[in-house]
Every structure is written in structure tokens, then in C-alpha cells.
Amino acid sequence: MPCPACGATDTRTQILPGYWRCDAVVPAAQPVTVGAGTSGVAEPGESARCGTAYLQTRSDDAGAAVCRCGTPAVGECSECTRMVCGDHSGLWQGWRVCDRDLANARLRARNAAVAEERQAREAAAAAEAERLRQRSTLLELADEDAVWNLYVRSEPRTEQEIRSAVHVLRRLTAAEFTDACLYVLPYAGAPRTQRNGLSRLSGWLFTGPDFHGRSWLLTRKGEWHRSASAGTDQGHRWKKVRFDDVEKRAVIDEMAWQQSVDNGLV
């Protein structure tokens, strides 16, 4: 479609979807006469840019300023560049698109939502399968590694690691469990001093905020002392105990419970 003002078609700039500005250089309407009398020579006036803005699609089809239904267009489809009316177009994410492209966009969005939902279900199923696998399988751990997994809380622990450590340590005798602790605990930290009446005890604490009202202290000599939770009013009253399988199981269960709480597994 040529410019409605000057008829130029080769020089124009799109300023909005469907709107063009003519940039053709056209001469002035009236020529300028140079010289005097009848012998003067007529020269064209100064040229200027047309600058006319008009409505048309990027194609030069006739009737481009109307929708396919014959209704005057309200804009241009941002996908196919066809002129569309209000009935056969809509806004999609801030852009005007024709009804056909709008239907395709909605179909793509629905397909993407279905695919995302399917991926979420598959991820949940995979996570549940991994959780069941961890509950049904155990890791092969050395005695010292099992003690380290339950006693040291600086790194996250999985449910499988905790269950495996408990399984390994429960098979040990009380003496074997004590030996494993004495081997590992110096690497976990220096012994701590606890007041016990007028005397003091030095060793490693087995306690935590989620222990069920009991704490243990293992001295360097391998002696076990039990008390109420450390930090309570009775936390300084330590009683030496005969460390048997029952006492050992209580220590293991309390450490495993504390690890489960610390790692958000309960």
C-alpha cells in the first residue's frame, strides 16, 4: 500500500504494529523562481520528509486495514502480523494476537502445565522409591564410622545412614561399643569437664536437647556416668553406672533420635 499522502512505497518505517511512517523525501509544493522578469528560471523548492503516519500491515494486501471478517481492525497480531478486530483477537501476556494464535498459545500453555505436573509426579514417585529403598537397605559401616555418624552432628545425615549406624552398633557388646567410642571421640573434640559434687569428671558427653531426660559421660578410662539432662538443675549429679547391653542400647537410641530430629527426619 503506497503512502496516502505522497504515494511513495519504498521508504517507510514501522512505528507500531500495523502503523507506518512515510520517510520519503518529497519536493515542496510550489517551485521557486530565480531571476527577474520573464527570463527567470523556475527551480523546485526545498525538499522535506513526508512524515505521514498511516495504518497498514507489513504486507501490501488490499484491504489490509480490516479484519478477515470485514470489520475495521483494532491492531495487528504479534504472531502472524494479520490485522484483527476486537472479536477475533485478544491479549496474551500483554501482546495482541489473533484468535487462531491465541488458541495455539493456550494449547501450548496447557501442554506445558500437563508436562510440568507429570514431571512433579514422577519426581515425587522417585523420591518415595528412594525413601523406601533407604528404609529397606543398610549401608556397610565399620564400627567407628557408625559411632561417628551418630555422635558428630556437624554434617547432615540421611535416614539410611542413621539406621545403618544403629544396626551396626546394636550388634556390638557393651565393651566393644566403649572401645569404639574411645577410638573415635578424640577426633570429634577434646574431653569436657563436668562438676560432680566436690569433684570433677573429664570425658565426652552423650546428650542433646531431644534426649529423653538422660545424659551420659564417658571418661578417658572407659567409665560411664549417667545423669539427668546436661544443663538442668541436676545436670551436675553424675552417677557411675555398670555399662551393660541395656545401657548401651539406651545410648544408641538416644543418639539416633537426636540425629533424626536434627536432620528433619521426624
Secondary structure by P-SEA (a helix, b strand, c coil): ccccccccccccccccccbbbbcccccccbbbbccccccbbbbbcbbbbcbbbbbbccccccccccccccccccccccccccccccccccccccccccaaaaaaaaaaaaaaaaaaaaaaaaaaaaaaaaaaaaaaccccccaaaaaaacccccccccaaaaaaaaaaaaaccaaaaaaaaaacccccccbbbbbccccccccccccccccccbbbbbcccbbbbbbcccccccccccccccccaaaaaaaaaaaaaaaaaaaccc
